[in-house]
Amino acid sequence: MPAFDLNKTIKYSLDSAQYDLDTGKSLLQAKRFPYALFFAHLALEKALKAVVVKTTQEHAPFTHSLTLLASKANIEIPESMLDRFAEYMEFHIEARYTDDRKDFYKKCTEEFTRSKFNEMKKDYEWLIQKSET
């Protein structure tokens, strides 16, 4: 039996993930495109952490890596989704750290951001379903 409240930990991760996704939607509407993707990444990260806690009955690792979390999730994740998780890592790193931020900001056109945000939202919804079954 885990030394922590499993259900409380999962609920916290899922509630926090939903809050971050809603924040991302607000940033998308405000045309703050790089940060809309950053918050969508956070939502996916927390949804994955909820799945990891549920399936392993242990705390999720302290990481922002979607691919690492996916490898710890003990569920069958489609290869195409794993490829997208690797791609989404750019949204976490480039939005936060200044080295290549200018190039990343240019990449985040409205069309690019809306497309990626919608894609991430679908992946998020898939993870939420896995966390609840």
N, CA, C and O atoms as a GROMACS GRO file, in nm:
protein
  532
    1MET      N    1   0.084  -0.119   0.000
    1MET     CA    2   0.000   0.000   0.000
    1MET      C    3   0.089   0.125   0.000
    1MET      O    4   0.187   0.133   0.074
    2PRO      N    5   0.052   0.224  -0.084
    2PRO     CA    6   0.136   0.344  -0.092
    2PRO      C    7   0.132   0.424   0.038
    2PRO      O    8   0.034   0.419   0.113
    3ALA      N    9   0.240   0.498   0.062
    3ALA     CA   10   0.251   0.580   0.183
    3ALA      C   11   0.192   0.719   0.160
    3ALA      O   12   0.223   0.812   0.234
    4PHE      N   13   0.109   0.732   0.060
    4PHE     CA   14   0.044   0.860   0.032
    4PHE      C   15  -0.099   0.832  -0.015
    4PHE      O   16  -0.132   0.719  -0.049
    5ASP      N   17  -0.181   0.934  -0.016
    5ASP     CA   18  -0.321   0.920  -0.057
    5ASP      C   19  -0.327   0.918  -0.210
    5ASP      O   20  -0.319   1.023  -0.274
    6LEU      N   21  -0.340   0.801  -0.264
    6LEU     CA   22  -0.339   0.778  -0.408
    6LEU      C   23  -0.447   0.860  -0.479
    6LEU      O   24  -0.418   0.932  -0.574
    7ASN      N   25  -0.570   0.847  -0.433
    7ASN     CA   26  -0.682   0.917  -0.498
    7ASN      C   27  -0.668   1.068  -0.489
    7ASN      O   28  -0.700   1.139  -0.585
    8LYS      N   29  -0.622   1.118  -0.376
    8LYS     CA   30  -0.602   1.262  -0.359
    8LYS      C   31  -0.493   1.312  -0.454
    8LYS      O   32  -0.506   1.420  -0.512
    9THR      N   33  -0.388   1.236  -0.469
    9THR     CA   34  -0.278   1.273  -0.558
    9THR      C   35  -0.324   1.276  -0.704
    9THR      O   36  -0.290   1.368  -0.778
   10ILE      N   37  -0.400   1.175  -0.744
   10ILE     CA   38  -0.452   1.169  -0.881
   10ILE      C   39  -0.548   1.286  -0.905
   10ILE      O   40  -0.540   1.353  -1.008
   11LYS      N   41  -0.638   1.309  -0.812
   11LYS     CA   42  -0.735   1.419  -0.826
   11LYS      C   43  -0.664   1.552  -0.836
   11LYS      O   44  -0.701   1.636  -0.918
   12TYR      N   45  -0.562   1.574  -0.754
   12TYR     CA   46  -0.486   1.700  -0.759
   12TYR      C   47  -0.423   1.718  -0.898
   12TYR      O   48  -0.430   1.826  -0.956
   13SER      N   49  -0.362   1.612  -0.950
   13SER     CA   50  -0.298   1.620  -1.082
   13SER      C   51  -0.401   1.650  -1.190
   13SER      O   52  -0.376   1.733  -1.278
   14LEU      N   53  -0.515   1.583  -1.185
   14LEU     CA   54  -0.618   1.603  -1.287
   14LEU      C   55  -0.681   1.741  -1.277
   14LEU      O   56  -0.705   1.806  -1.379
   15ASP      N   57  -0.709   1.787  -1.156
   15ASP     CA   58  -0.766   1.922  -1.138
   15ASP      C   59  -0.667   2.028  -1.187
   15ASP      O   60  -0.705   2.123  -1.255
   16SER      N   61  -0.542   2.010  -1.152
   16SER     CA   62  -0.438   2.104  -1.194
   16SER      C   63  -0.418   2.101  -1.346
   16SER      O   64  -0.396   2.205  -1.408
   17ALA      N   65  -0.426   1.982  -1.404
   17ALA     CA   66  -0.414   1.969  -1.550
   17ALA      C   67  -0.527   2.043  -1.620
   17ALA      O   68  -0.504   2.112  -1.718
   18GLN      N   69  -0.649   2.028  -1.570
   18GLN     CA   70  -0.764   2.097  -1.631
   18GLN      C   71  -0.747   2.248  -1.619
   18GLN      O   72  -0.777   2.322  -1.713
   19TYR      N   73  -0.701   2.294  -1.505
   19TYR     CA   74  -0.678   2.438  -1.484
   19TYR      C   75  -0.575   2.489  -1.585
   19TYR      O   76  -0.594   2.596  -1.644
   20ASP      N   77  -0.468   2.414  -1.605
   20ASP     CA   78  -0.365   2.455  -1.700
   20ASP      C   79  -0.416   2.454  -1.843
   20ASP      O   80  -0.382   2.543  -1.922
   21LEU      N   81  -0.498   2.355  -1.879
   21LEU     CA   82  -0.554   2.353  -2.014
   21LEU      C   83  -0.646   2.474  -2.034
   21LEU      O   84  -0.643   2.537  -2.139
   22ASP      N   85  -0.728   2.505  -1.933
   22ASP     CA   86  -0.815   2.623  -1.941
   22ASP      C   87  -0.733   2.751  -1.953
   22ASP      O   88  -0.770   2.842  -2.027
   23THR      N   89  -0.622   2.758  -1.881
   23THR     CA   90  -0.532   2.874  -1.892
   23THR      C   91  -0.475   2.883  -2.033
   23THR      O   92  -0.467   2.991  -2.090
   24GLY      N   93  -0.436   2.769  -2.088
   24GLY     CA   94  -0.388   2.766  -2.225
   24GLY      C   95  -0.492   2.816  -2.324
   24GLY      O   96  -0.458   2.890  -2.417
   25LYS      N   97  -0.618   2.777  -2.304
   25LYS     CA   98  -0.727   2.825  -2.391
   25LYS      C   99  -0.739   2.977  -2.382
   25LYS      O  100  -0.757   3.045  -2.483
   26SER      N  101  -0.730   3.030  -2.260
   26SER     CA  102  -0.738   3.175  -2.241
   26SER      C  103  -0.621   3.246  -2.311
   26SER      O  104  -0.640   3.351  -2.373
   27LEU      N  105  -0.504   3.188  -2.301
   27LEU     CA  106  -0.387   3.247  -2.367
   27LEU      C  107  -0.399   3.238  -2.519
   27LEU      O  108  -0.353   3.328  -2.590
   28LEU      N  109  -0.460   3.133  -2.568
   28LEU     CA  110  -0.484   3.119  -2.711
   28LEU      C  111  -0.579   3.230  -2.758
   28LEU      O  112  -0.556   3.293  -2.861
   29GLN      N  113  -0.685   3.253  -2.682
   29GLN     CA  114  -0.780   3.360  -2.716
   29GLN      C  115  -0.714   3.497  -2.709
   29GLN      O  116  -0.748   3.587  -2.786
   30ALA      N  117  -0.621   3.513  -2.616
   30ALA     CA  118  -0.550   3.640  -2.602
   30ALA      C  119  -0.435   3.654  -2.701
   30ALA      O  120  -0.363   3.754  -2.700
   31LYS      N  121  -0.417   3.554  -2.786
   31LYS     CA  122  -0.312   3.551  -2.888
   31LYS      C  123  -0.171   3.550  -2.827
   31LYS      O  124  -0.077   3.604  -2.885
   32ARG      N  125  -0.159   3.489  -2.712
   32ARG     CA  126  -0.029   3.466  -2.647
   32ARG      C  127   0.013   3.324  -2.682
   32ARG      O  128   0.015   3.235  -2.597
   33PHE      N  129   0.047   3.306  -2.808
   33PHE     CA  130   0.059   3.172  -2.865
   33PHE      C  131   0.167   3.083  -2.803
   33PHE      O  132   0.138   2.968  -2.772
   34PRO      N  133   0.290   3.132  -2.783
   34PRO     CA  134   0.390   3.040  -2.723
   34PRO      C  135   0.347   2.989  -2.585
   34PRO      O  136   0.371   2.873  -2.551
   35TYR      N  137   0.283   3.076  -2.507
   35TYR     CA  138   0.245   3.036  -2.372
   35TYR      C  139   0.117   2.951  -2.371
   35TYR      O  140   0.094   2.875  -2.277
   36ALA      N  141   0.035   2.964  -2.474
   36ALA     CA  142  -0.079   2.873  -2.487
   36ALA      C  143  -0.027   2.730  -2.503
   36ALA      O  144  -0.080   2.637  -2.443
   37LEU      N  145   0.076   2.714  -2.584
   37LEU     CA  146   0.136   2.580  -2.604
   37LEU      C  147   0.208   2.534  -2.478
   37LEU      O  148   0.205   2.415  -2.444
   38PHE      N  149   0.273   2.625  -2.408
   38PHE     CA  150   0.341   2.592  -2.284
   38PHE      C  151   0.241   2.535  -2.182
   38PHE      O  152   0.268   2.433  -2.118
   39PHE      N  153   0.126   2.601  -2.167
   39PHE     CA  154   0.027   2.552  -2.071
   39PHE      C  155  -0.041   2.424  -2.117
   39PHE      O  156  -0.079   2.342  -2.034
   40ALA      N  157  -0.055   2.405  -2.246
   40ALA     CA  158  -0.108   2.278  -2.296
   40ALA      C  159  -0.009   2.166  -2.263
   40ALA      O  160  -0.050   2.055  -2.229
   41HIS      N  161   0.120   2.195  -2.274
   41HIS     CA  162   0.223   2.098  -2.235
   41HIS      C  163   0.210   2.064  -2.087
   41HIS      O  164   0.215   1.947  -2.049
   42LEU      N  165   0.192   2.166  -2.003
   42LEU     CA  166   0.176   2.141  -1.859
   42LEU      C  167   0.055   2.053  -1.831
   42LEU      O  168   0.060   1.964  -1.746
   43ALA      N  169  -0.055   2.076  -1.904
   43ALA     CA  170  -0.175   1.995  -1.885
   43ALA      C  171  -0.147   1.850  -1.920
   43ALA      O  172  -0.188   1.759  -1.848
   44LEU      N  173  -0.076   1.827  -2.030
   44LEU     CA  174  -0.040   1.690  -2.068
   44LEU      C  175   0.052   1.627  -1.965
   44LEU      O  176   0.036   1.510  -1.929
   45GLU      N  177   0.147   1.704  -1.917
   45GLU     CA  178   0.242   1.654  -1.816
   45GLU      C  179   0.167   1.607  -1.691
   45GLU      O  180   0.194   1.499  -1.639
   46LYS      N  181   0.074   1.687  -1.644
   46LYS     CA  182   0.001   1.652  -1.522
   46LYS      C  183  -0.096   1.537  -1.544
   46LYS      O  184  -0.117   1.455  -1.455
   47ALA      N  185  -0.157   1.532  -1.663
   47ALA     CA  186  -0.244   1.418  -1.695
   47ALA      C  187  -0.162   1.289  -1.699
   47ALA      O  188  -0.206   1.186  -1.649
   48LEU      N  189  -0.044   1.296  -1.759
   48LEU     CA  190   0.044   1.178  -1.760
   48LEU      C  191   0.085   1.138  -1.620
   48LEU      O  192   0.091   1.020  -1.588
   49LYS      N  193   0.114   1.236  -1.535
   49LYS     CA  194   0.152   1.205  -1.398
   49LYS      C  195   0.037   1.137  -1.324
   49LYS      O  196   0.060   1.047  -1.242
   50ALA      N  197  -0.086   1.178  -1.351
   50ALA     CA  198  -0.202   1.112  -1.290
   50ALA      C  199  -0.209   0.967  -1.334
   50ALA      O  200  -0.237   0.879  -1.252
   51VAL      N  201  -0.184   0.941  -1.462
   51VAL     CA  202  -0.185   0.803  -1.512
   51VAL      C  203  -0.074   0.723  -1.446
   51VAL      O  204  -0.096   0.609  -1.406
   52VAL      N  205   0.045   0.780  -1.435
   52VAL     CA  206   0.157   0.710  -1.372
   52VAL      C  207   0.123   0.673  -1.228
   52VAL      O  208   0.146   0.559  -1.187
   53VAL      N  209   0.068   0.767  -1.154
   53VAL     CA  210   0.032   0.739  -1.014
   53VAL      C  211  -0.074   0.629  -1.008
   53VAL      O  212  -0.065   0.538  -0.925
   54LYS      N  213  -0.172   0.637  -1.095
   54LYS     CA  214  -0.279   0.538  -1.094
   54LYS      C  215  -0.227   0.398  -1.126
   54LYS      O  216  -0.263   0.301  -1.059
   55THR      N  217  -0.142   0.387  -1.227
   55THR     CA  218  -0.099   0.255  -1.273
   55THR      C  219   0.016   0.196  -1.190
   55THR      O  220   0.030   0.074  -1.182
   56THR      N  221   0.097   0.282  -1.129
   56THR     CA  222   0.212   0.231  -1.052
   56THR      C  223   0.186   0.234  -0.902
   56THR      O  224   0.254   0.166  -0.826
   57GLN      N  225   0.089   0.314  -0.860
   57GLN     CA  226   0.062   0.339  -0.719
   57GLN      C  227   0.185   0.395  -0.648
   57GLN      O  228   0.209   0.370  -0.530
   58GLU      N  229   0.262   0.471  -0.723
   58GLU     CA  230   0.379   0.542  -0.671
   58GLU      C  231   0.374   0.685  -0.722
   58GLU      O  232   0.303   0.716  -0.818
   59HIS      N  233   0.449   0.772  -0.657
   59HIS     CA  234   0.460   0.909  -0.705
   59HIS      C  235   0.520   0.910  -0.845
   59HIS      O  236   0.605   0.827  -0.878
   60ALA      N  237   0.474   1.003  -0.927
   60ALA     CA  238   0.532   1.020  -1.060
   60ALA      C  239   0.670   1.086  -1.046
   60ALA      O  240   0.694   1.159  -0.950
   61PRO      N  241   0.759   1.059  -1.139
   61PRO     CA  242   0.892   1.122  -1.132
   61PRO      C  243   0.882   1.275  -1.145
   61PRO      O  244   0.791   1.328  -1.209
   62PHE      N  245   0.976   1.344  -1.083
   62PHE     CA  246   0.985   1.489  -1.096
   62PHE      C  247   1.054   1.520  -1.228
   62PHE      O  248   1.177   1.529  -1.235
   63THR      N  249   0.973   1.536  -1.332
   63THR     CA  250   1.026   1.563  -1.465
   63THR      C  251   0.920   1.636  -1.546
   63THR      O  252   0.801   1.627  -1.517
   64HIS      N  253   0.965   1.709  -1.647
   64HIS     CA  254   0.874   1.771  -1.743
   64HIS      C  255   0.869   1.691  -1.872
   64HIS      O  256   0.796   1.727  -1.964
   65SER      N  257   0.944   1.583  -1.879
   65SER     CA  258   0.955   1.504  -2.002
   65SER      C  259   0.831   1.418  -2.024
   65SER      O  260   0.805   1.324  -1.950
   66LEU      N  261   0.756   1.453  -2.127
   66LEU     CA  262   0.636   1.375  -2.159
   66LEU      C  263   0.673   1.233  -2.201
   66LEU      O  264   0.601   1.138  -2.168
   67THR      N  265   0.783   1.219  -2.272
   67THR     CA  266   0.822   1.085  -2.318
   67THR      C  267   0.866   0.997  -2.200
   67THR      O  268   0.836   0.878  -2.198
   68LEU      N  269   0.936   1.054  -2.104
   68LEU     CA  270   0.975   0.977  -1.986
   68LEU      C  271   0.851   0.938  -1.906
   68LEU      O  272   0.838   0.823  -1.863
   69LEU      N  273   0.761   1.031  -1.886
   69LEU     CA  274   0.638   0.999  -1.812
   69LEU      C  275   0.557   0.892  -1.885
   69LEU      O  276   0.503   0.802  -1.822
   70ALA      N  277   0.550   0.903  -2.017
   70ALA     CA  278   0.476   0.802  -2.095
   70ALA      C  279   0.539   0.664  -2.077
   70ALA      O  280   0.468   0.564  -2.072
   71SER      N  281   0.671   0.659  -2.069
   71SER     CA  282   0.739   0.529  -2.052
   71SER      C  283   0.712   0.468  -1.916
   71SER      O  284   0.724   0.347  -1.898
   72LYS      N  285   0.675   0.551  -1.819
   72LYS     CA  286   0.647   0.504  -1.683
   72LYS      C  287   0.499   0.475  -1.660
   72LYS      O  288   0.461   0.427  -1.553
   73ALA      N  289   0.415   0.504  -1.758
   73ALA     CA  290   0.270   0.503  -1.738
   73ALA      C  291   0.207   0.364  -1.734
   73ALA      O  292   0.094   0.350  -1.689
   74ASN      N  293   0.278   0.263  -1.780
   74ASN     CA  294   0.224   0.125  -1.778
   74ASN      C  295   0.092   0.112  -1.853
   74ASN      O  296   0.005   0.035  -1.813
   75ILE      N  297   0.078   0.187  -1.961
   75ILE     CA  298  -0.037   0.173  -2.049
   75ILE      C  299   0.015   0.169  -2.193
   75ILE      O  300   0.127   0.212  -2.221
   76GLU      N  301  -0.068   0.119  -2.281
   76GLU     CA  302  -0.034   0.113  -2.423
   76GLU      C  303  -0.064   0.250  -2.485
   76GLU      O  304  -0.180   0.290  -2.497
   77ILE      N  305   0.041   0.321  -2.522
   77ILE     CA  306   0.026   0.453  -2.584
   77ILE      C  307   0.064   0.440  -2.731
   77ILE      O  308   0.171   0.389  -2.762
   78PRO      N  309  -0.023   0.485  -2.821
   78PRO     CA  310   0.008   0.473  -2.963
   78PRO      C  311   0.142   0.541  -2.999
   78PRO      O  312   0.176   0.646  -2.945
   79GLU      N  313   0.215   0.479  -3.089
   79GLU     CA  314   0.345   0.531  -3.130
   79GLU      C  315   0.333   0.674  -3.183
   79GLU      O  316   0.420   0.758  -3.158
   80SER      N  317   0.226   0.702  -3.257
   80SER     CA  318   0.207   0.837  -3.311
   80SER      C  319   0.194   0.940  -3.199
   80SER      O  320   0.240   1.054  -3.212
   81MET      N  321   0.130   0.902  -3.089
   81MET     CA  322   0.117   0.992  -2.976
   81MET      C  323   0.252   1.012  -2.908
   81MET      O  324   0.285   1.123  -2.868
   82LEU      N  325   0.328   0.906  -2.894
   82LEU     CA  326   0.462   0.919  -2.836
   82LEU      C  327   0.548   1.013  -2.919
   82LEU      O  328   0.625   1.092  -2.864
   83ASP      N  329   0.536   1.005  -3.050
   83ASP     CA  330   0.610   1.097  -3.139
   83ASP      C  331   0.565   1.241  -3.114
   83ASP      O  332   0.648   1.332  -3.111
   84ARG      N  333   0.437   1.262  -3.097
   84ARG     CA  334   0.388   1.397  -3.068
   84ARG      C  335   0.438   1.445  -2.932
   84ARG      O  336   0.475   1.561  -2.918
   85PHE      N  337   0.440   1.356  -2.833
   85PHE     CA  338   0.493   1.395  -2.702
   85PHE      C  339   0.636   1.447  -2.714
   85PHE      O  340   0.672   1.546  -2.651
   86ALA      N  341   0.716   1.380  -2.795
   86ALA     CA  342   0.855   1.425  -2.816
   86ALA      C  343   0.856   1.563  -2.881
   86ALA      O  344   0.936   1.650  -2.843
   87GLU      N  345   0.767   1.584  -2.977
   87GLU     CA  346   0.759   1.714  -3.044
   87GLU      C  347   0.715   1.823  -2.947
   87GLU      O  348   0.767   1.934  -2.950
   88TYR      N  349   0.620   1.792  -2.861
   88TYR     CA  350   0.566   1.891  -2.767
   88TYR      C  351   0.669   1.940  -2.667
   88TYR      O  352   0.652   2.046  -2.608
   89MET      N  353   0.776   1.865  -2.647
   89MET     CA  354   0.878   1.908  -2.552
   89MET      C  355   0.934   2.045  -2.589
   89MET      O  356   0.977   2.120  -2.501
   90GLU      N  357   0.935   2.076  -2.717
   90GLU     CA  358   0.981   2.208  -2.762
   90GLU      C  359   0.897   2.318  -2.697
   90GLU      O  360   0.949   2.425  -2.665
   91PHE      N  361   0.769   2.293  -2.678
   91PHE     CA  362   0.679   2.395  -2.626
   91PHE      C  363   0.710   2.427  -2.481
   91PHE      O  364   0.684   2.538  -2.434
   92HIS      N  365   0.764   2.331  -2.410
   92HIS     CA  366   0.802   2.354  -2.271
   92HIS      C  367   0.936   2.427  -2.264
   92HIS      O  368   0.950   2.528  -2.195
   93ILE      N  369   1.033   2.374  -2.335
   93ILE     CA  370   1.169   2.426  -2.326
   93ILE      C  371   1.181   2.564  -2.393
   93ILE      O  372   1.229   2.659  -2.332
   94GLU      N  373   1.137   2.573  -2.517
   94GLU     CA  374   1.158   2.695  -2.594
   94GLU      C  375   1.075   2.812  -2.543
   94GLU      O  376   1.118   2.927  -2.555
   95ALA      N  377   0.960   2.785  -2.486
   95ALA     CA  378   0.878   2.895  -2.433
   95ALA      C  379   0.940   2.954  -2.307
   95ALA      O  380   0.916   3.070  -2.275
   96ARG      N  381   1.019   2.875  -2.235
   96ARG     CA  382   1.072   2.920  -2.106
   96ARG      C  383   1.214   2.974  -2.112
   96ARG      O  384   1.247   3.067  -2.039
   97TYR      N  385   1.297   2.918  -2.198
   97TYR     CA  386   1.439   2.951  -2.195
   97TYR      C  387   1.476   3.034  -2.315
   97TYR      O  388   1.427   3.010  -2.426
   98THR      N  389   1.562   3.131  -2.295
   98THR     CA  390   1.581   3.239  -2.391
   98THR      C  391   1.666   3.208  -2.513
   98THR      O  392   1.658   3.282  -2.611
   99ASP      N  393   1.746   3.106  -2.514
   99ASP     CA  394   1.841   3.086  -2.624
   99ASP      C  395   1.774   3.091  -2.761
   99ASP      O  396   1.816   3.169  -2.847
  100ASP      N  397   1.674   3.010  -2.782
  100ASP     CA  398   1.610   3.003  -2.914
  100ASP      C  399   1.468   3.057  -2.911
  100ASP      O  400   1.388   3.027  -2.999
  101ARG      N  401   1.437   3.135  -2.811
  101ARG     CA  402   1.300   3.180  -2.792
  101ARG      C  403   1.250   3.262  -2.910
  101ARG      O  404   1.134   3.250  -2.950
  102LYS      N  405   1.336   3.347  -2.965
  102LYS     CA  406   1.292   3.432  -3.076
  102LYS      C  407   1.245   3.348  -3.193
  102LYS      O  408   1.140   3.377  -3.252
  103ASP      N  409   1.320   3.245  -3.229
  103ASP     CA  410   1.280   3.156  -3.339
  103ASP      C  411   1.151   3.083  -3.305
  103ASP      O  412   1.063   3.069  -3.390
  104PHE      N  413   1.139   3.037  -3.182
  104PHE     CA  414   1.018   2.967  -3.140
  104PHE      C  415   0.897   3.059  -3.147
  104PHE      O  416   0.791   3.018  -3.194
  105TYR      N  417   0.913   3.182  -3.101
  105TYR     CA  418   0.801   3.276  -3.104
  105TYR      C  419   0.755   3.301  -3.247
  105TYR      O  420   0.636   3.312  -3.273
  106LYS      N  421   0.850   3.310  -3.340
  106LYS     CA  422   0.815   3.329  -3.482
  106LYS      C  423   0.739   3.208  -3.536
  106LYS      O  424   0.648   3.222  -3.618
  107LYS      N  425   0.776   3.091  -3.490
  107LYS     CA  426   0.711   2.967  -3.533
  107LYS      C  427   0.566   2.961  -3.487
  107LYS      O  428   0.482   2.899  -3.552
  108CYS      N  429   0.536   3.025  -3.375
  108CYS     CA  430   0.404   3.016  -3.313
  108CYS      C  431   0.305   3.114  -3.377
  108CYS      O  432   0.253   3.204  -3.311
  109THR      N  433   0.280   3.093  -3.504
  109THR     CA  434   0.175   3.170  -3.570
  109THR      C  435   0.040   3.126  -3.514
  109THR      O  436   0.031   3.025  -3.444
  110GLU      N  437  -0.062   3.201  -3.544
  110GLU     CA  438  -0.195   3.164  -3.496
  110GLU      C  439  -0.237   3.028  -3.553
  110GLU      O  440  -0.290   2.944  -3.481
  111GLU      N  441  -0.212   3.007  -3.682
  111GLU     CA  442  -0.250   2.880  -3.744
  111GLU      C  443  -0.175   2.761  -3.682
  111GLU      O  444  -0.236   2.660  -3.649
  112PHE      N  445  -0.043   2.774  -3.667
  112PHE     CA  446   0.039   2.668  -3.607
  112PHE      C  447  -0.009   2.639  -3.465
  112PHE      O  448  -0.028   2.524  -3.427
  113THR      N  449  -0.027   2.746  -3.388
  113THR     CA  450  -0.063   2.728  -3.247
  113THR      C  451  -0.201   2.665  -3.231
  113THR      O  452  -0.218   2.574  -3.151
  114ARG      N  453  -0.298   2.712  -3.306
  114ARG     CA  454  -0.433   2.654  -3.296
  114ARG      C  455  -0.431   2.506  -3.334
  114ARG      O  456  -0.495   2.424  -3.268
  115SER      N  457  -0.357   2.473  -3.439
  115SER     CA  458  -0.347   2.334  -3.483
  115SER      C  459  -0.284   2.246  -3.375
  115SER      O  460  -0.336   2.140  -3.341
  116LYS      N  461  -0.171   2.291  -3.321
  116LYS     CA  462  -0.101   2.213  -3.218
  116LYS      C  463  -0.182   2.207  -3.089
  116LYS      O  464  -0.186   2.104  -3.023
  117PHE      N  465  -0.245   2.318  -3.052
  117PHE     CA  466  -0.324   2.319  -2.929
  117PHE      C  467  -0.439   2.219  -2.940
  117PHE      O  468  -0.464   2.143  -2.846
  118ASN      N  469  -0.508   2.217  -3.052
  118ASN     CA  470  -0.618   2.122  -3.072
  118ASN      C  471  -0.568   1.978  -3.070
  118ASN      O  472  -0.635   1.890  -3.014
  119GLU      N  473  -0.454   1.955  -3.129
  119GLU     CA  474  -0.392   1.821  -3.127
  119GLU      C  475  -0.359   1.780  -2.983
  119GLU      O  476  -0.386   1.667  -2.942
  120MET      N  477  -0.301   1.873  -2.908
  120MET     CA  478  -0.265   1.846  -2.770
  120MET      C  479  -0.390   1.822  -2.685
  120MET      O  480  -0.389   1.738  -2.595
  121LYS      N  481  -0.496   1.897  -2.714
  121LYS     CA  482  -0.621   1.880  -2.639
  121LYS      C  483  -0.677   1.739  -2.661
  121LYS      O  484  -0.728   1.677  -2.568
  122LYS      N  485  -0.668   1.688  -2.782
  122LYS     CA  486  -0.714   1.551  -2.809
  122LYS      C  487  -0.629   1.449  -2.733
  122LYS      O  488  -0.682   1.353  -2.677
  123ASP      N  489  -0.498   1.469  -2.732
  123ASP     CA  490  -0.410   1.379  -2.656
  123ASP      C  491  -0.440   1.388  -2.507
  123ASP      O  492  -0.440   1.286  -2.437
  124TYR      N  493  -0.466   1.508  -2.459
  124TYR     CA  494  -0.503   1.530  -2.320
  124TYR      C  495  -0.632   1.452  -2.286
  124TYR      O  496  -0.638   1.382  -2.185
  125GLU      N  497  -0.732   1.465  -2.370
  125GLU     CA  498  -0.859   1.395  -2.346
  125GLU      C  499  -0.841   1.244  -2.345
  125GLU      O  500  -0.906   1.174  -2.267
  126TRP      N  501  -0.753   1.193  -2.430
  126TRP     CA  502  -0.723   1.050  -2.433
  126TRP      C  503  -0.660   1.008  -2.300
  126TRP      O  504  -0.696   0.904  -2.243
  127LEU      N  505  -0.566   1.088  -2.250
  127LEU     CA  506  -0.501   1.057  -2.123
  127LEU      C  507  -0.601   1.065  -2.007
  127LEU      O  508  -0.596   0.981  -1.916
  128ILE      N  509  -0.689   1.162  -2.009
  128ILE     CA  510  -0.789   1.175  -1.904
  128ILE      C  511  -0.876   1.048  -1.900
  128ILE      O  512  -0.907   0.996  -1.793
  129GLN      N  513  -0.913   1.001  -2.016
  129GLN     CA  514  -0.993   0.877  -2.023
  129GLN      C  515  -0.914   0.761  -1.959
  129GLN      O  516  -0.971   0.681  -1.885
  130LYS      N  517  -0.785   0.753  -1.988
  130LYS     CA  518  -0.702   0.645  -1.932
  130LYS      C  519  -0.688   0.659  -1.780
  130LYS      O  520  -0.676   0.560  -1.709
  131SER      N  521  -0.690   0.781  -1.732
  131SER     CA  522  -0.674   0.802  -1.587
  131SER      C  523  -0.801   0.766  -1.511
  131SER      O  524  -0.798   0.743  -1.390
  132GLU      N  525  -0.912   0.760  -1.584
  132GLU     CA  526  -1.041   0.736  -1.517
  132GLU      C  527  -1.088   0.592  -1.530
  132GLU      O  528  -1.182   0.551  -1.462
  133THR      N  529  -1.023   0.513  -1.616
  133THR     CA  530  -1.068   0.373  -1.636
  133THR      C  531  -0.990   0.278  -1.550
  133THR      O  532  -1.014   0.157  -1.554
   0.00000   0.00000   0.00000
